[in-house]
Amino acid sequence: MKLGSTRMRRLRNPRVRRIVKETQLSIDDLICPLFVDEKAKKVVPITSMPGQSRFPLNALKKEIEEIIGLGIPAIILFGIPGKKDERGSEAYNSKGVVQNATRLIRENFGDKILVITDLCLCEYTSHGHCGIVDKKTKAILNDPTLEILGKIAVSQAEAGADIVAPSGMMDGMVHAIRTALDDAGFKDTIIMSYAAKYHSSFYGPFREAAESGYAFGDRSTYQMDFSNADEALREVALDLKEGADIVMVKPALAYLDIICRVKQEFRVPVAAYNVSGEYSMIKAAGEKGWLKEQAIMLEVLTAIKRAGADMILTYFAKDAAMLLAKQKSS
Ligand code: PBG
């Protein structure tokens, strides 16, 4: 066959490439995770996530200033409480670590940053699970957990959270949280649901970061099996019906097909969580000189957006923002 007059390479010359680019990663897409540690006296680096740290409350202001300075629109807060118990009661303490952090950020920065609070029990329970545990059978109990999730949501909204992000994969959690928020007068608090959250080994480094390893069993009775995709669509449909405003797919990189299908099917705001293991793999390979860290970072984040994510939770947020700003000005 003769080479036709269609020439794909015409649109790849360096001058035209910019105007035909289909996906443009932007600082506006980035959500920066932050670990706030009630016990820490100073900033504690997280060994398994090079470049990430746990912050004591008194070091938070400086970090947020930096994040705002880089133009990043949102943060998601994870709390490490001073004490844990079987019911995770510190999670809904009005003076708990996340509530204090949220209040501090609101008081100091007003509308300059969107505050999202992770809403889960696992960092607060002594056994490390995302729900109430039956003492005898060790089962993670769904319905008794819902009431607690509602309480956490209200305490976070009271502290000033714009968005609560339930990540425990309990059935009915979005409905329970929406009802609790509405009843308490927080009709405008947004719910970003970790709707399709897989039981994944990519969360490994996070367990050190948030001290949320578990005492027994694993999370496979509530998080999704990574073999399943149709099930993710059912999860998302349910969460939307229960009142989720934004739905999340997690992890991101090995789940681009899920992000794509969720976006295509529902056409709602989709968040993707570029999780700790995805971050640490790139960092480790970068440190060894096996991969070019910054190039890979941009490739991965752009791919997640190309798949259909409207926003990306990523530990690369600050690095990516810096690089994107530099590219723009060069
Ligand atoms: C649970 C939670 C986890 C992550 C975010 N929220 C851990 C888990 O489900 O085991 C993982 C995030 C990451 O790996 O970056 N509250």
Residues whose N, C-alpha, C, O or C-beta is under 5 A from the ligand:
A	BS01	PBG	C120 C122 S167 F202 Y203 F206 V275 S276 G277
